Amino acid sequence: MVNSDQRRRQLAREKFERQQLRRTEARKRAKVRNSVIAAALAVVVIGGAGAYAAVKSSGDDKKSDKAAEAEASPSPSESESAEPEPKMTIDKSAKYTFTLKTDQGTFAIAMDAKKTPHTVNSFKALADKGYFDKTKCHRLTTEGIFVLQCGDPQGDGTGGPGYTIEDENLASLGKAGADGTVTYPAGTVAMANTGQPHSGGSQFFLVYKDTKLAPSYTPFGTLDEAGLKSVEAVGKAGVEGGGGDGAPKKAVTVEKGTVDKA
């Protein structure tokens, strides 16, 4: 017999997966639409006023695509992986600390490069060029799934670095149960993705309360105690406008993000 709490968690997980599916479909539609728009622009570029109209229409379509993609978040929204993954430069045998200095406190995330070399190397490369600076943690979930999602320079769930990285460390949380999930313990930091294998970019989520999810999100770090308490406070404050999924009422801005060898 499924009790009400189990049913609530099940519904939250199903919503999470539906959003990812819609996100993937939105990407495909956007790719086709933008190809048509690009072809139209090539045809009308010599038409003066016609060219202006086409550019305006293109902007409107892109805005619509962003809205659809934001709705389908929490997955990162790279339209396509267009750039190569950063060259491996880290020490694969070392441990690193991913530090996020935010207006809600400092989040120190311990990372083990031996377990997640591609993820750590990517975050190091991004942090070194200031990628995470002045970004917002754009999404909070407070029902069934308890995570704060960050790492999007667009601040709306549509941003990414232009490349994807492979999944890593997926077996570390144990074997999935009968419901197809494992527990991501409070303090876990894991990669968001599009619902497809090896589709992580720059977006990640901070788990502030034990959460059951499919074992398909690379767990790459652990929050320190102070950071976890700060994220718990954000979760407790709830979602802007009410509900259990949306922008956090207690907004979180990353002032500076760095990755250093521990």
Summary of the structure (lengths in Angstrom):
residues: 262
radius of gyration: 19.2
end to end distance: 47.5
largest distance: 67.8
contacts: 873
relative contact order: 0.19
helix: 36%
strand: 23%
